[in-house]
Amino acid sequence: MAQARRKDLILELIQETGFATTDELVERFKVTPQTIRRDLNDLAQEKKVRRHHGGAGIDSSTVNTAYQARKIMDLEAKERIAQALVEMIPDGSSMFINIGTTTETIARALLGKRNLQVVTNNLHVASILSAKEDFHVIIAGGEVRHRDGGIVGEATRDFINQFKMDFGIIGISGIHEDGSLLDFDYREVRVAQSIIANSAQVLLAADHTKFGRNAMVRLGSITQAHHVFTDQQPPAPIKRLLSENNVDLHIV
C-alpha cells in the first residue's frame, strides 16, 4: 500500500475513534512499528493529529477524547508524574482529587500512603482508594457522567465547599500558552474551581501533551497552582509565568 493511501486510512481511523495506538495500526496495516511512527509523525507535522507516547489522537475544542482511549494515552508519563506528586503528600493528609485519568493514576500511587482523608468527585478514584482500610474516602454528591465516572453539577460544587483540605490534586484537559487552564464541561470546571478555592495547596498534574491543547471552557490560570508536575519542559511563556508567580515546576 502506498504511504499516502495508508496515511489517509490512518487519519480516518483516528477521526472515528479519537485515538489509535501504534500497535493497533501495525496490526491493521501489516507494516513495521517504524513505518507507523513515521506516518504518525508526518500527520502530526501536518497538524492533522496530535502525537502521544504509543499512538496519536485528534484534538477537539468541544469534545474530549473517549475515556478508554485516555486511560492508555501517555500512561508511562502519567505514572512518573504520579510517583513524583505523591512524594509531597505526608501520611495523615487531607485532599480533594478531581476527575481525570491522570488523577486516577495518582490515586493508585497514593495506596502506599497511610491515613489519608479524601474527598473526590471521581467514582474511579473512590473505588481505587477504598481498597485501603485506613483511608477515609468521601464521594461528592451530584450527577454521574456515564462516560467516565465523573460527578458534576451544582450539588457537587456545594458539597465541595463544605470542606477545607490540605491539598487539591487536579488534572486538566488543556493549557493555553497564556496559562489558562481549559476543559470541556462547564459543570466539571465549576467543581474544580471550588476545589482550588478550598485547598491550602493546589497540585496540578499535566503531561506535556496538555500544553497547547485546546478546550472550550476556561477553568482558571496555571498561576493558581502551587506546584505543577509534568514530564517535559513546558513552553517558554508558561515557564516564565510559573517563575513570575512563584509556582514550583517539577519535571519528572
VEXDREN-2710 file (C-alpha; in Angstrom, 1 decimal):
% VEXDREN-2710
k/r/px/py/pz
1/MET/0.0/0.0/0.0
2/ALA/1.3/3.5/-0.9
3/GLN/2.3/5.7/2.0
4/ALA/-0.2/8.4/1.1
5/ARG/-3.1/6.0/1.0
6/ARG/-2.1/4.4/4.3
7/LYS/-1.8/7.8/5.9
8/ASP/-5.3/8.7/4.7
9/LEU/-6.7/5.5/6.2
10/ILE/-4.8/6.1/9.5
11/LEU/-6.3/9.6/9.7
12/GLU/-9.8/8.2/9.0
13/LEU/-9.4/5.6/11.8
14/ILE/-8.2/8.2/14.3
15/GLN/-11.0/10.6/13.4
16/GLU/-13.5/7.8/14.0
17/THR/-12.1/6.6/17.3
18/GLY/-10.4/9.7/18.7
19/PHE/-7.1/7.7/19.4
20/ALA/-5.2/4.8/17.9
21/THR/-2.1/3.1/19.3
22/THR/0.9/2.2/17.3
23/ASP/0.4/-1.5/18.0
24/GLU/-3.2/-1.3/16.7
25/LEU/-2.0/0.4/13.5
26/VAL/0.8/-2.1/13.0
27/GLU/-1.6/-5.0/13.2
28/ARG/-4.2/-3.4/10.9
29/PHE/-1.8/-2.4/8.1
30/LYS/0.8/-5.2/8.5
31/VAL/3.8/-2.9/8.5
32/THR/6.6/-2.2/10.9
33/PRO/6.3/0.0/14.0
34/GLN/8.9/2.3/12.5
35/THR/6.7/2.8/9.4
36/ILE/3.6/3.6/11.5
37/ARG/5.7/6.0/13.7
38/ARG/6.9/7.8/10.5
39/ASP/3.3/8.1/9.2
40/LEU/2.1/9.5/12.6
41/ASN/4.9/11.9/12.8
42/ASP/4.1/13.1/9.2
43/LEU/0.5/13.6/10.2
44/ALA/1.4/15.4/13.3
45/GLN/3.7/17.8/11.4
46/GLU/0.8/18.4/9.0
47/LYS/-1.3/19.4/12.2
48/LYS/-3.8/16.6/11.4
49/VAL/-3.2/14.6/14.6
50/ARG/-1.5/15.0/17.9
51/ARG/1.3/12.6/18.8
52/HIS/1.2/10.8/22.1
53/HIS/3.5/8.2/23.5
54/GLY/2.4/4.9/21.9
55/GLY/0.0/6.4/19.3
56/ALA/-1.8/9.5/18.1
57/GLY/-5.2/11.3/18.6
58/ILE/-7.4/14.0/17.3
59/ASP/-7.9/17.3/19.3
60/SER/-11.3/18.9/19.5
61/SER/-12.1/22.1/21.5
62/THR/-15.7/20.8/22.2
63/VAL/-15.4/17.1/22.8
64/ASN/-12.8/15.2/24.9
65/THR/-11.1/12.1/23.7
66/ALA/-13.0/8.9/24.8
67/TYR/-12.3/7.8/28.3
68/GLN/-11.0/4.3/27.4
69/ALA/-8.5/5.9/24.9
70/ARG/-7.4/8.5/27.5
71/LYS/-6.7/5.7/30.0
72/ILE/-3.8/4.4/27.9
73/MET/-2.6/7.7/26.3
74/ASP/0.8/8.7/27.7
75/LEU/0.4/6.2/30.6
76/GLU/4.1/6.0/31.3
77/ALA/4.4/9.8/31.7
78/LYS/1.3/9.9/33.9
79/GLU/2.8/7.2/36.2
80/ARG/6.1/9.1/36.6
81/ILE/4.1/12.3/37.4
82/ALA/2.0/10.4/39.9
83/GLN/5.1/9.0/41.7
84/ALA/6.7/12.4/42.0
85/LEU/3.5/14.1/43.2
86/VAL/2.7/11.6/45.9
87/GLU/6.1/12.1/47.4
88/MET/4.8/15.5/48.5
89/ILE/1.8/14.0/50.4
90/PRO/2.5/13.2/54.0
91/ASP/0.7/10.4/55.8
92/GLY/-2.4/11.7/57.6
93/SER/-3.1/14.4/55.0
94/SER/-6.5/15.5/53.6
95/MET/-7.1/16.2/50.0
96/PHE/-9.5/16.7/47.1
97/ILE/-9.0/14.7/43.9
98/ASN/-10.9/15.7/40.8
99/ILE/-11.9/14.0/37.5
100/GLY/-9.5/12.5/35.0
101/THR/-7.3/9.6/34.0
102/THR/-4.2/11.4/35.4
103/THR/-5.8/11.7/38.8
104/GLU/-6.8/8.1/38.7
105/THR/-3.2/7.2/38.2
106/ILE/-2.2/9.4/41.1
107/ALA/-4.9/7.6/43.2
108/ARG/-3.1/4.3/42.6
109/ALA/0.2/5.8/43.6
110/LEU/-1.4/7.0/46.8
111/LEU/-2.1/3.5/48.0
112/GLY/1.4/3.4/49.6
113/LYS/0.4/6.2/52.0
114/ARG/-1.4/5.9/55.3
115/ASN/-4.4/7.5/57.0
116/LEU/-5.5/9.8/54.1
117/GLN/-8.7/11.7/54.2
118/VAL/-10.0/12.1/50.6
119/VAL/-13.0/13.9/49.0
120/THR/-13.5/13.2/45.4
121/ASN/-15.9/13.6/42.6
122/ASN/-14.4/10.7/40.6
123/LEU/-16.0/7.3/41.1
124/HIS/-12.9/5.5/39.8
125/VAL/-10.7/7.3/42.3
126/ALA/-13.1/6.4/45.1
127/SER/-13.0/2.8/44.0
128/ILE/-9.2/2.7/43.9
129/LEU/-8.7/4.3/47.3
130/SER/-11.4/2.4/49.1
131/ALA/-9.1/-0.7/49.0
132/LYS/-7.2/0.9/51.9
133/GLU/-8.9/0.3/55.3
134/ASP/-7.0/3.3/56.9
135/PHE/-8.2/5.7/54.2
136/HIS/-11.4/7.8/54.7
137/VAL/-12.9/8.3/51.3
138/ILE/-15.9/10.6/50.8
139/ILE/-17.7/10.8/47.4
140/ALA/-19.3/14.1/46.4
141/GLY/-23.0/14.0/45.5
142/GLY/-24.3/15.0/42.1
143/GLU/-24.9/13.7/38.6
144/VAL/-22.6/10.9/37.5
145/ARG/-21.3/11.2/33.9
146/HIS/-21.7/7.7/32.4
147/ARG/-18.7/8.2/30.1
148/ASP/-16.0/8.5/32.7
149/GLY/-17.5/8.2/36.3
150/GLY/-17.1/11.9/37.0
151/ILE/-19.6/13.6/39.3
152/VAL/-20.7/17.1/38.4
153/GLY/-23.3/19.7/39.0
154/GLU/-24.3/22.4/41.5
155/ALA/-24.9/19.8/44.2
156/THR/-21.3/18.6/43.7
157/ARG/-19.9/22.1/44.0
158/ASP/-22.0/22.8/47.1
159/PHE/-20.7/19.6/48.7
160/ILE/-17.0/20.5/47.9
161/ASN/-17.5/23.9/49.5
162/GLN/-18.2/22.3/52.9
163/PHE/-14.5/21.2/53.2
164/LYS/-11.1/22.8/53.6
165/MET/-8.3/20.4/52.7
166/ASP/-4.5/20.3/52.8
167/PHE/-4.2/19.5/49.1
168/GLY/-6.2/19.9/45.9
169/ILE/-5.0/17.4/43.3
170/ILE/-6.3/18.3/39.9
171/GLY/-5.8/17.2/36.3
172/ILE/-6.7/19.3/33.2
173/SER/-7.6/18.8/29.6
174/GLY/-5.6/21.6/28.1
175/ILE/-3.3/24.6/28.9
176/HIS/-3.2/27.6/26.7
177/GLU/0.0/29.5/26.1
178/ASP/-1.3/32.4/28.2
179/GLY/-1.6/30.0/31.2
180/SER/-5.3/29.4/31.0
181/LEU/-6.4/26.0/32.3
182/LEU/-9.0/24.6/29.9
183/ASP/-11.6/21.8/30.0
184/PHE/-14.7/20.6/28.2
185/ASP/-17.6/20.5/30.7
186/TYR/-18.7/23.7/32.3
187/ARG/-20.1/21.8/35.3
188/GLU/-16.8/20.0/35.9
189/VAL/-15.0/23.3/35.7
190/ARG/-17.2/24.8/38.4
191/VAL/-16.4/21.9/40.7
192/ALA/-12.7/22.2/40.0
193/GLN/-12.8/25.9/40.8
194/SER/-14.3/25.1/44.2
195/ILE/-11.5/22.5/44.8
196/ILE/-8.9/25.2/44.1
197/ALA/-10.6/27.7/46.3
198/ASN/-10.8/25.3/49.3
199/SER/-7.3/23.8/49.1
200/ALA/-4.3/25.0/51.1
201/GLN/-2.0/23.8/48.3
202/VAL/-3.0/23.1/44.7
203/LEU/-1.1/20.3/42.9
204/LEU/-1.6/20.4/39.1
205/ALA/-0.7/17.2/37.2
206/ALA/-0.4/17.5/33.4
207/ASP/1.7/15.6/30.9
208/HIS/3.4/17.5/28.1
209/THR/0.6/16.9/25.6
210/LYS/-1.8/19.2/27.6
211/PHE/0.3/22.2/26.7
212/GLY/-1.2/23.9/23.7
213/ARG/-4.2/21.6/23.6
214/ASN/-7.5/23.4/23.1
215/ALA/-10.7/23.1/25.1
216/MET/-13.6/25.5/25.2
217/VAL/-14.2/26.2/28.9
218/ARG/-11.7/28.2/30.9
219/LEU/-11.2/26.9/34.4
220/GLY/-8.7/29.4/35.7
221/SER/-5.0/30.1/35.4
222/ILE/-1.9/27.8/35.9
223/THR/-0.7/30.5/38.3
224/GLN/-3.4/29.4/40.8
225/ALA/-1.4/26.2/41.3
226/HIS/1.3/25.9/43.9
227/HIS/3.1/23.0/42.2
228/VAL/2.9/21.8/38.6
229/PHE/4.0/18.3/37.7
230/THR/4.8/17.4/34.1
231/ASP/7.1/15.1/32.1
232/GLN/8.8/17.6/29.8
233/GLN/9.8/21.3/29.8
234/PRO/6.7/23.4/29.1
235/PRO/6.7/26.2/26.5
236/ALA/8.8/29.3/27.4
237/PRO/5.8/31.6/28.1
238/ILE/4.4/29.0/30.6
239/LYS/7.8/28.7/32.3
240/ARG/8.0/32.4/32.6
241/LEU/4.5/32.6/34.1
242/LEU/5.3/30.0/36.7
243/SER/8.6/31.7/37.7
244/GLU/7.0/35.1/37.9
245/ASN/4.2/33.7/40.2
246/ASN/6.4/31.5/42.4
247/VAL/4.8/28.3/41.2
248/ASP/7.1/25.3/41.7
249/LEU/7.7/23.3/38.4
250/HIS/8.5/19.6/38.7
251/ILE/9.8/17.9/35.6
252/VAL/9.8/14.1/36.1
END
